[in-house]
Amino acid sequence: MRIDLHCHSTASDGTDRPAELVRHAAAAGLDVIALTDHDTTRGHAEAVAALPAGLTLVPGAELSCRVDGISMHMLAYLFDPEEPALLAERELVRDDRVPRAKGMVAKLNALGVPVTWEQVERIAAGGSVGRPHVASALVELGVVETVSDAFTEEWLADGGRAYAPKHETDPFEAIRLVKAAGGVCVFAHPAAAKRGRTVPESAIAEMAAAGLDGIEVDHMDHDAAAKDRLRGLAKELGLLVTGSSDYHGSRKTVALGDYTTDPEVYGEITRRATGAFPVPGAGGA
Protein backbone atom coordinates (compact mmCIF):
# COMPACT_ATOMS: atom_id res chain seq x y z
CA MET A 1 0.00 0.00 0.00
CA ARG A 2 1.11 3.57 -0.76
CA ILE A 3 -0.23 5.98 1.86
CA ASP A 4 0.14 9.79 1.85
CA LEU A 5 -1.26 11.35 5.04
CA HIS A 6 -0.77 15.10 4.49
CA CYS A 7 -2.26 16.87 1.46
CA HIS A 8 -3.94 20.20 0.77
CA SER A 9 -6.62 21.42 -1.63
CA THR A 10 -8.13 24.77 -2.60
CA ALA A 11 -10.16 24.57 0.62
CA SER A 12 -7.00 26.02 2.17
CA ASP A 13 -3.76 26.78 0.31
CA GLY A 14 -3.44 23.98 -2.25
CA THR A 15 -3.98 24.55 -5.96
CA ASP A 16 -5.99 21.38 -6.73
CA ARG A 17 -9.70 21.33 -6.03
CA PRO A 18 -10.60 18.45 -3.68
CA ALA A 19 -12.03 16.45 -6.58
CA GLU A 20 -8.89 17.02 -8.62
CA LEU A 21 -6.70 16.05 -5.68
CA VAL A 22 -8.25 12.60 -5.27
CA ARG A 23 -8.12 11.95 -9.01
CA HIS A 24 -4.46 12.96 -9.10
CA ALA A 25 -3.78 10.73 -6.09
CA ALA A 26 -5.29 7.72 -7.86
CA ALA A 27 -3.29 8.51 -10.99
CA ALA A 28 -0.13 8.67 -8.86
CA GLY A 29 -0.75 5.12 -7.69
CA LEU A 30 -1.72 5.93 -4.12
CA ASP A 31 -4.01 3.64 -2.14
CA VAL A 32 -4.75 6.03 0.75
CA ILE A 33 -4.71 9.83 0.92
CA ALA A 34 -5.47 12.19 3.82
CA LEU A 35 -7.04 15.57 3.08
CA THR A 36 -5.64 17.87 5.79
CA ASP A 37 -6.46 21.44 4.85
CA HIS A 38 -5.54 24.18 7.30
CA ASP A 39 -8.12 24.53 10.08
CA THR A 40 -11.00 23.42 7.86
CA THR A 41 -12.86 20.34 6.66
CA ARG A 42 -14.76 22.17 3.92
CA GLY A 43 -13.14 20.15 1.13
CA HIS A 44 -14.11 16.73 2.46
CA ALA A 45 -17.55 16.42 0.86
CA GLU A 46 -16.28 17.25 -2.62
CA ALA A 47 -13.36 14.82 -2.22
CA VAL A 48 -15.66 12.00 -1.09
CA ALA A 49 -18.07 12.62 -3.97
CA ALA A 50 -15.23 12.33 -6.51
CA LEU A 51 -13.30 9.52 -4.80
CA PRO A 52 -12.16 6.96 -7.40
CA ALA A 53 -12.57 3.26 -6.79
CA GLY A 54 -9.45 1.80 -5.20
CA LEU A 55 -8.52 4.99 -3.31
CA THR A 56 -9.36 5.51 0.38
CA LEU A 57 -9.77 9.00 1.86
CA VAL A 58 -8.73 9.80 5.43
CA PRO A 59 -10.62 12.93 6.56
CA GLY A 60 -8.43 15.28 8.56
CA ALA A 61 -7.20 18.82 9.10
CA GLU A 62 -3.95 20.61 9.89
CA LEU A 63 -4.43 22.73 12.99
CA SER A 64 -2.49 25.95 13.57
CA CYS A 65 -0.84 25.87 17.00
CA ARG A 66 1.73 27.83 18.99
CA VAL A 67 3.76 26.87 22.04
CA ASP A 68 6.23 29.13 23.87
CA GLY A 69 6.07 31.60 20.99
CA ILE A 70 6.88 28.96 18.36
CA SER A 71 4.42 28.25 15.55
CA MET A 72 3.69 24.57 14.86
CA HIS A 73 1.12 22.48 13.02
CA MET A 74 -0.86 19.53 14.35
CA LEU A 75 -2.28 16.96 11.92
CA ALA A 76 -5.64 15.70 13.18
CA TYR A 77 -7.10 12.56 11.65
CA LEU A 78 -10.50 10.87 11.78
CA PHE A 79 -12.14 13.20 14.31
CA ASP A 80 -15.84 14.04 14.42
CA PRO A 81 -16.00 17.24 12.30
CA GLU A 82 -19.18 18.38 14.06
CA GLU A 83 -17.90 18.03 17.63
CA PRO A 84 -18.79 21.51 19.00
CA ALA A 85 -15.65 22.45 20.94
CA LEU A 86 -13.17 21.48 18.21
CA LEU A 87 -15.38 23.04 15.54
CA ALA A 88 -15.53 26.32 17.47
CA GLU A 89 -11.73 26.39 17.86
CA ARG A 90 -11.18 25.72 14.14
CA GLU A 91 -13.58 28.51 13.24
CA LEU A 92 -11.82 30.90 15.63
CA VAL A 93 -8.46 30.19 13.97
CA ARG A 94 -9.88 30.34 10.46
CA ASP A 95 -11.78 33.59 11.06
CA ASP A 96 -8.57 35.27 12.25
CA ARG A 97 -6.80 34.40 8.99
CA VAL A 98 -8.40 37.27 7.03
CA PRO A 99 -7.36 40.16 9.32
CA ARG A 100 -3.93 38.52 9.64
CA ALA A 101 -3.49 38.39 5.86
CA LYS A 102 -4.67 41.99 5.54
CA GLY A 103 -2.09 42.93 8.17
CA MET A 104 0.66 41.32 6.09
CA VAL A 105 -0.53 43.18 3.01
CA ALA A 106 -0.36 46.46 4.94
CA LYS A 107 3.19 45.69 6.12
CA LEU A 108 4.26 44.81 2.58
CA ASN A 109 2.77 48.07 1.31
CA ALA A 110 4.77 49.95 3.95
CA LEU A 111 7.88 48.20 2.58
CA GLY A 112 7.06 49.45 -0.91
CA VAL A 113 5.59 46.21 -2.28
CA PRO A 114 2.40 46.96 -4.30
CA VAL A 115 0.49 43.84 -3.26
CA THR A 116 -3.25 44.30 -2.70
CA TRP A 117 -5.82 42.47 -0.61
CA GLU A 118 -7.86 41.92 -3.78
CA GLN A 119 -4.89 40.10 -5.34
CA VAL A 120 -4.48 37.84 -2.29
CA GLU A 121 -8.22 37.20 -2.16
CA ARG A 122 -8.22 36.22 -5.84
CA ILE A 123 -5.33 33.79 -5.30
CA ALA A 124 -7.06 32.25 -2.26
CA ALA A 125 -10.18 31.72 -4.41
CA GLY A 126 -12.43 31.14 -1.42
CA GLY A 127 -9.97 28.90 0.44
CA SER A 128 -8.83 29.34 4.03
CA VAL A 129 -6.46 32.26 3.40
CA GLY A 130 -2.90 31.93 4.63
CA ARG A 131 0.69 33.04 4.16
CA PRO A 132 1.15 30.89 1.01
CA HIS A 133 -1.46 33.03 -0.75
CA VAL A 134 0.41 36.21 0.18
CA ALA A 135 3.63 34.49 -0.91
CA SER A 136 2.05 33.64 -4.26
CA ALA A 137 1.17 37.31 -4.69
CA LEU A 138 4.85 38.17 -4.16
CA VAL A 139 5.76 35.64 -6.84
CA GLU A 140 3.23 37.21 -9.24
CA LEU A 141 4.78 40.62 -8.62
CA GLY A 142 8.30 39.29 -9.21
CA VAL A 143 9.42 40.15 -5.69
CA VAL A 144 10.54 36.54 -5.08
CA GLU A 145 11.01 33.63 -7.45
CA THR A 146 9.16 30.95 -5.49
CA VAL A 147 6.67 30.65 -2.65
CA SER A 148 9.40 29.16 -0.46
CA ASP A 149 11.58 32.24 -1.08
CA ALA A 150 8.91 34.37 0.60
CA PHE A 151 9.22 32.44 3.87
CA THR A 152 12.33 34.26 5.06
CA GLU A 153 12.97 36.91 7.69
CA GLU A 154 13.06 39.45 4.87
CA TRP A 155 9.39 38.74 4.14
CA LEU A 156 6.88 36.34 5.74
CA ALA A 157 8.71 33.99 8.09
CA ASP A 158 7.89 34.14 11.81
CA GLY A 159 9.29 37.45 12.99
CA GLY A 160 9.90 38.59 9.40
CA ARG A 161 9.45 42.16 8.22
CA ALA A 162 5.95 41.49 6.87
CA TYR A 163 4.89 38.83 9.38
CA ALA A 164 1.61 39.30 11.24
CA PRO A 165 0.33 36.99 14.00
CA LYS A 166 -2.99 35.19 14.14
CA HIS A 167 -4.87 33.20 16.74
CA GLU A 168 -3.22 29.79 17.16
CA THR A 169 -4.28 26.97 19.45
CA ASP A 170 -2.15 25.78 22.34
CA PRO A 171 -1.01 22.31 21.18
CA PHE A 172 -1.95 20.68 24.49
CA GLU A 173 -5.47 22.08 24.07
CA ALA A 174 -5.47 20.89 20.44
CA ILE A 175 -4.56 17.36 21.57
CA ARG A 176 -7.32 17.46 24.19
CA LEU A 177 -9.91 18.71 21.69
CA VAL A 178 -8.98 16.23 18.96
CA LYS A 179 -8.98 13.32 21.40
CA ALA A 180 -12.39 14.39 22.75
CA ALA A 181 -13.64 14.37 19.15
CA GLY A 182 -12.36 10.82 18.67
CA GLY A 183 -9.37 11.77 16.55
CA VAL A 184 -5.64 11.05 16.32
CA CYS A 185 -2.89 13.71 16.59
CA VAL A 186 0.42 13.81 14.70
CA PHE A 187 2.91 16.69 14.98
CA ALA A 188 3.58 17.89 11.41
CA HIS A 189 7.16 18.47 10.15
CA PRO A 190 8.59 19.08 13.65
CA ALA A 191 12.17 19.67 12.45
CA ALA A 192 11.42 22.02 9.55
CA ALA A 193 14.02 24.56 10.68
CA LYS A 194 13.95 26.58 7.47
CA ARG A 195 10.40 27.65 8.36
CA GLY A 196 11.63 29.28 11.59
CA ARG A 197 12.19 28.20 15.19
CA THR A 198 11.32 24.59 15.96
CA VAL A 199 9.72 23.12 19.06
CA PRO A 200 12.31 21.63 21.48
CA GLU A 201 12.31 17.89 22.06
CA SER A 202 11.41 18.46 25.71
CA ALA A 203 8.10 20.00 24.60
CA ILE A 204 7.46 17.08 22.25
CA ALA A 205 7.98 14.75 25.20
CA GLU A 206 5.41 16.74 27.17
CA MET A 207 2.97 16.48 24.25
CA ALA A 208 3.54 12.72 24.10
CA ALA A 209 2.65 12.50 27.78
CA ALA A 210 -0.49 14.53 27.03
CA GLY A 211 -1.67 12.12 24.33
CA LEU A 212 0.18 13.01 21.13
CA ASP A 213 0.02 9.93 18.89
CA GLY A 214 2.87 10.51 16.46
CA ILE A 215 5.32 12.73 14.61
CA GLU A 216 5.72 13.26 10.90
CA VAL A 217 9.29 12.18 10.13
CA ASP A 218 9.55 11.58 6.38
CA HIS A 219 8.93 15.06 4.95
CA MET A 220 10.58 17.20 2.31
CA ASP A 221 11.73 19.75 4.92
CA HIS A 222 13.69 17.16 6.94
CA ASP A 223 17.21 16.18 5.99
CA ALA A 224 18.67 12.74 6.74
CA ALA A 225 20.09 13.80 10.12
CA ALA A 226 16.75 15.24 11.21
CA LYS A 227 14.92 12.08 10.19
CA ASP A 228 17.33 9.90 12.15
CA ARG A 229 17.00 12.12 15.21
CA LEU A 230 13.20 12.12 15.01
CA ARG A 231 13.01 8.35 14.58
CA GLY A 232 15.06 7.94 17.72
CA LEU A 233 12.87 10.40 19.59
CA ALA A 234 9.71 8.61 18.43
CA LYS A 235 11.06 5.27 19.64
CA GLU A 236 12.03 6.79 22.98
CA LEU A 237 8.60 8.37 23.48
CA GLY A 238 6.50 5.56 22.01
CA LEU A 239 5.19 7.72 19.15
CA LEU A 240 4.02 6.60 15.72
CA VAL A 241 6.19 7.66 12.76
CA THR A 242 4.44 8.95 9.65
CA GLY A 243 5.59 10.18 6.25
CA SER A 244 3.77 12.32 3.73
CA SER A 245 4.21 14.75 0.87
CA ASP A 246 2.54 17.84 2.36
CA TYR A 247 1.29 18.27 -1.21
CA HIS A 248 0.05 21.72 -2.22
CA GLY A 249 -0.30 21.24 -5.98
CA SER A 250 1.71 23.68 -8.08
CA ARG A 251 2.47 25.83 -5.02
CA LYS A 252 5.27 23.39 -4.06
CA THR A 253 7.61 21.14 -6.03
CA VAL A 254 6.85 17.99 -4.02
CA ALA A 255 4.63 15.39 -5.73
CA LEU A 256 1.88 13.23 -4.30
CA GLY A 257 3.38 10.11 -2.78
CA ASP A 258 6.95 11.42 -2.63
CA TYR A 259 6.92 10.47 1.08
CA THR A 260 4.61 7.83 2.50
CA THR A 261 3.47 6.16 5.73
CA ASP A 262 4.02 2.52 6.64
CA PRO A 263 0.78 0.49 6.33
CA GLU A 264 1.15 -0.81 9.90
CA VAL A 265 1.27 2.74 11.23
CA TYR A 266 -1.78 3.65 9.15
CA GLY A 267 -3.57 0.65 10.58
CA GLU A 268 -2.76 1.78 14.12
CA ILE A 269 -4.08 5.28 13.38
CA THR A 270 -7.38 3.86 12.17
CA ARG A 271 -7.59 1.56 15.21
CA ARG A 272 -7.13 4.47 17.61
CA ALA A 273 -9.73 6.72 15.96
CA THR A 274 -13.37 6.69 17.02
CA GLY A 275 -14.65 10.00 15.63
CA ALA A 276 -14.75 9.11 11.93
CA PHE A 277 -13.68 6.37 9.56
CA PRO A 278 -11.64 6.20 6.34
CA VAL A 279 -13.85 6.43 3.26
CA PRO A 280 -13.28 3.84 0.51
CA GLY A 281 -13.72 5.09 -3.03
CA ALA A 282 -16.69 3.85 -5.00
CA GLY A 283 -15.85 5.45 -8.34
CA GLY A 284 -16.74 9.12 -8.03
CA ALA A 285 -17.69 11.52 -10.80
N, C-alpha and C positions, 0 to 999 in steps of 0.2 A: 504493500500500500504506500502511496505517496500522499503525504498529509501536510498542508500548509495552513498554519493556525493564526495568521496575522495578515489581513488584507483590508484595503480600503476602497470605497466607491465614491461616487459623487454625492452621496449622503453626507460625507465630510469633505476630505481633501484629496480623494482619488480622482482620476480622470475617466474611469470606466463607470457607466451606469451599473447598478447592481445586476441587471439582467445580462449586460455585456460581460461583467466580471465572471459570473458562473459559466458562461459559454466559453470564455477564454481559458478558465481553469480546466474545463473538460478537454479542450483542445490541447492544453499543455500536458495532458496525461495525469492529472491529479485525481485522486479518489475521494479526498476530503478537503474542504476549504472552510475556513472560519471568516465570517464577515465581521470585522471589528472596527467599525467607524468610530470617530472620536465623539464620545459622550452622547451617542445617539443610536437608536435601533431602527431609524426610519427607513433604511434600505432593505430590511429583512423581507418584507412582504413581496416586494418586486423580485428579489433574488429567489425566493421560494417558488414563485409563480413561473419563473423561467428555468428552474433547475433541471439540467439534463439528466436523463437516466444514467445511472452508474456513478454519479457524483453526489456526495453527501455534504450538506451545509451544516456547519456548527454556528448557531446564532451567538453573537457576542458583542462586545464594545470595548473600546480603549478609553479608560477613564483618566482624566487629567488630575494629577495629584501633586502635592508639594510637602516635603518634610525638611525641617531645619533650613528653610530658604532654598532648597534644591528642588527643581522641577523633575518629576518622574511620571511614568505612565504605567497604569495597571490594566492588564488584559483580563477581562471578565468574560467567562464562558458559561453558557447554558443556565443563566439565571432567569427568573420570572420577570419579563420586561414590564409587567404591570404592577409589580410590588411597589406600594406607595412611597416608602421612604427612599428607596434607591431611585425611583423615577423622579421624585422631587429634587434629589441631589443632582442628577444628570441634567435636569432642566435648568437648575440654578447655574451650573457650569456653562451650559450651552448658551443661555441667555446673556451671559457676561462676555461672550466672544465678540459680539458686535461692537459694544463700546470699546473693548480692548483693541480691536482691529482699527477702529476709527482713531484711537489714540496713537497707534503706530503710524497711520497715515499723516496725522498732524505733526508728529515728530520728524517724519521724512520730509514733509513740506518745509519745516523749519531748517532742515539741512540742505534745502535747495533741490530736493527731488520732486518732480512734478506729478507724483502719483495722486490719484483721486479715489475717493470712496466708491464712486460709481464704477471705476475700473475694477477694484477689488471685488465689489458685489457681482459684477458681470462674470469674473473668473470663478467665483464661488458657485454661481449658477444655482442658488437655492440650497447649497450644502451647508453644513455646520462650519462657519467661516473660521479660518485659523491662519497662523503665520505662513504656511505654505502658499496661501492665496496671495498674501502681500508679497511674498518672495517671487511668485510668478509675475506679479505686476512689475517688480524690479527687473526681471528678465525681459519682459516686453519692452521696457523703456531702455534697455541696453545698459543698465547700471551694473548688473552682474551677468555672468555668462550662464550660470545654472542656479537652480533653486538652492542647492547645497551651499553655493557661494554666498548666499544671502544670510546664512546662519553663522555669522561671525560677529565678533564684538563691534566691528565697524557698522553692522546693520542690525540684525534681528535676534542674535543669540541672547540668552539670559544676561542681563546687564549691559547689552549692547546699546549703541547710541539711539536706536529707534525702538528699543524694546519697551513694551508696556505690559504690566501684569494683568492677570485675570483671576477670578475666583478658582481655586483648585482645592480638591478634597484632601484632607489628611489621609495618608494611605492606610492607617490603622482603622479609621472610620470607613474607608472604602472596603477594606477586607470584611469588616463587620457587616456592612450593608449588603455586599455581594453574597456572603455566606447566609445571611438571613433570607435572601431571595433565592436560595438554593443553588448558587453558582460556585464557580471555581476561579481562583485568582492566580495569575502569573505575572510577575514583574517583567515588563517589557524592556529589552535592550539595556540592562542595568550598567553595562560598562561602556556605553557610547560616549566616550570622553570628548569627542569632537563637537558634540551638541552643547557642551558646557560642563559644569560641575556634576560629579556622579555621587550617588548615595553611598556612604561608607558601608563596609561589610558588617560592621557592628549593628547598623540600623536594619540591614537585611536579616540578620539573625533575630532581631527583635520582631520583625514582621513574620518570620517563620514561626516564632513562638505564639504569635497572635493569630495564626491560621493561614498564612500565605502557603499556597500549594506548590508553586514552582517558579523558576526563573527561565527567561528566554536566553539561551546560550548561543545557538547557531544563528547569527544575524550578520548582515552586511557591515554593520558598524563595529563589529568585534574582530580584532586580529587574533592570531593563533594563541598568543600568550594570554589574552583576556579570556578566550574560550577555555583554556586549560585551567586558569585560576577559578573561573566560575563553575566548572565541572567539579573541581575539588570542593568548593564551597557548598554546592548543592548536595554532594555526598555527605559532607560533614553535618549539614543541617537537615538532611532527610527530605530535600525538595526535589520535585520533578524537574526534568530538563527538557525544554522544548526548543524547536527550531522553526523558523518561518521567514518568509521573504520580506514582510512589511511592505507589500506591493502597493504602489500608488498610481499604477498606470504609467503614462508618459511623464509624470512629474518626477520619477526616479528612474535610474538605469536598471535596477534589479528586476528580474523576471519572476513570474509566478513559479513556485516550486524550486527556486534557486537554493533555498534552505528548507528543510523539512523536519517533521517530528516523528520519532520512533512510534510504530503502531502500538507497542505495549504502553507507552506513556499516554497516547491518545485514549486507549482503552481505560486506563486508570482515571483520566479526566472525566470520561463519560460515566464511570462507576460512581465517582464522588458527587456528581451533579444530581440535583433533585428538582431544580426550578424549571428546566426545559430539556428537550431531547434533540439530538441530531436529526436532521430532516433528510431522508433519502430522496434522491431525484426520481421523478416519474416521467421525465420527458416533457419539460416545459416548452412554452411557445417561444 
